[in-house]
Amino acid sequence: MARRYSLRIDNDLWSIIDIATQDPAKLDGVVLSRMPPGEAHQMLKILKNIERLRGFSTKYATSTIRISRLSQTAKRAAVSPWLRTNT
């Protein structure tokens, strides 16, 4: 997974930076800047875990859709020979 966030220090206070925009990251609308070092490192871990969970969620949703399509295809294939012989 690509790195999305980094830490930046400014006058002994830390900010979490969104690498894509180079702006301070936000979590639920709260700007994650000007924090003590310990808090910034913990928030960075939280953001990384949220991104990881989003990735798992997307993979799960995609897998569920594929399985559903395969199941529908298998049902059609099982019914098709019967329809062909009785029509």
Residue pairs with C-beta under 8 A, 6 or more apart in sequence:
1 51
1 52
1 55
3 19
4 18
4 19
4 20
4 47
4 51
5 16
5 17
5 18
5 19
5 25
5 44
5 47
5 48
6 16
6 17
6 19
7 14
7 15
7 16
7 17
7 40
7 41
7 44
8 14
8 15
8 16
8 17
9 15
9 37
10 34
13 33
13 34
13 35
13 36
14 34
14 35
14 36
14 37
14 39
14 40
14 41
15 24
15 32
15 33
15 34
15 35
15 40
16 24
16 25
16 32
16 33
16 35
16 40
16 43
16 44
16 47
17 23
17 24
17 25
18 24
18 25
24 31
24 32
24 33
25 31
25 32
25 47
26 32
27 43
27 46
27 47
27 50
32 40
32 43
32 47
35 43
